[in-house]
Amino acid sequence: MAPSFTPSTAHLRLSAFAGAWEGEEHVAGSAWAKEGKATARLTAECLFGGFFVEQRYVQTRDGKTSFESRNIFGFDDADQAYKLYQFDTVGFVPPSPAAGEWVGHELALMKTSPRGAQRTLFQFENEDCYRMGVSFSPAGSDTWQEVVSGVYRRVSSASSNLS
């Protein structure tokens, strides 16, 4: 008989991202983009009984898609850390996932690569609204710069588990 695998409470907490979302964003000027406003549409679904969440993100500026990503969130029992694998239209293959912890209603993740370090913070105001902020520090620098920040609101109902 095959063993039974059941997601933990930590895994199920990621269901907070499930559903369809829309948001308004501020994109900071950088080597990748000019400064300005954007809108974003996100859809996310729980996978494999709740072990993972797959999120699809599409950013639009001036009526055109300006950035897309596919994000896989999970919880690693081995090191008790949340993980985020991101694949996007910039095309860099992530050497490792972003990792971090969920404290209260905030999920903070950090990743490093040869290009530098990236911090991503998700702050849930309630089950239908969250804020996201991404900042970047180039390799060899201790200065952090905003990349993008936004507020996202749920546009379709889906079960959530913020507790």
N, C-alpha and C positions, 0 to 999 in steps of 0.2 A: 504494500500500500504506500502511495506517495505521501510525503509529509504535507501538512496543511500550513500554508503561509498566510498570516494575517497582518495587515498593516497596523502599526502602532498608532497611538494618539498623535505622536509627532508627525507621522506620515499623513494622517488624515487632516491635520491642521492646514496642509497645503490646499485643501479644497476651497479655502477662502478665495483663491484666484479663479475658481470655476465659473463659467458663464461668459456672457458677452459684455464688453465694456467700451466706453468712448471717453476720450479725454482731450483736454487742451494742454498744450505743452509750450515751454520756452526752450528753444535750442540755443545754446551758447555758441558764439563764434569760435571756430577751431580749425585745425588743418583738414577736418573732414566735412565741415558744414559752415555756412554763413549764419550769423545770428538772426533770430526771428521766431515767429510763432509757427506752430504746427498743430495738427489734430492727429489723434491716434485712435485706431480701432483694435481691440484685442478680443480674442476668443480663447477660452481655455477649457480643457476637459481633463477629468481624472482618468488615469490609465491603470490597468491591472489591479482593479479592486481598490485603488486609492494609494498605491505605493508611489506613484509619480503623477505629475500634472504637466501636460503639454500645453504651451501657450503660443498662439500665433499673434504677432504684432505687426501692424502696418501703420507707418507714419506718412502723413500727407502734408505737402507744402505747396502753395500756389496751384492747387487742383491736381497735383501729380504725386504719385508715390515717391517718397524721398528716401525711405529706409524700411527694411523689413527684417524680422528675425523670427526664429523658432527657438523657443526656450523650453528646456526640460528641467523641472524642479523635482527634487527628491530629498529624502532624509537618509543619512548614512548612519546606521546603528553602530558601526565600528568605531567612529570617532564622535558620535553624537552631534553631528553638524549637518545643517541644511546645505544642499548643493544646487548649483544652477549651471547647466551647460547651455551656452548660447551659440547659435549659428546664425549669421546674418549676411546682409548684402555687401558688407565690407570684404568678406571672404576669408578672414583669418581663421584658421583652425585652432580652437582653444587647446593649449597644451595641458590644461587641467581646468576643472570647474571652479567657479566662484564658490566660496564656502563661508558659512557664518552661523549665526544663531537667531532665534526668534525670542524676543523678550517683550512681554506684554503684547501690544498690538504692532510691534515693529520687527521686521525681518531685515537684518543687516548682513550683507555679503561682500566679500573682498576676493579679488583674484589678482594674480601677477602674471606677467608675460615678459618676454624680452623687450617689449615696447614700454612697459611701465606697470603701474598698479591702477586698478579700478575699484571704486566703492559704489555699491548700489544699496539704497535704503528704500524699503517699502513701509509706509506708515498707514495702517488701516484706521480710518476715522470711525467707521462702522461697517457692517457687512455689505453695504452698497456703495462705498466710497473709499478710495485710498489715494495716497500721494506716493510718487516715486521720484527719486533724485539719483542721478549718476554723476560721479566726479572722477577725474583722471589725474594721475601724477606721472609725468614722463619718466622713463628710466634715468636714474642719476639725479633726479630732482626731489626735493621735499615739498614742493609747491603743488597744491591741489587746485584744479580748475573744474568748474561746472561743465558738464557735457549737455545734459538735458534734465528738465524737471517738469512734472505734470501732475494733474489731478484727474482721476478716472472715476467714472460713475457707471454702475451696473445698468445695462439696458435690457437685459433679460434675466428672469429669475433662475436661480440655480441654488442648490443647497450649499451652505457655507458652514465652516466650523472654525471660528476664530478662537474658541476657548482652548 
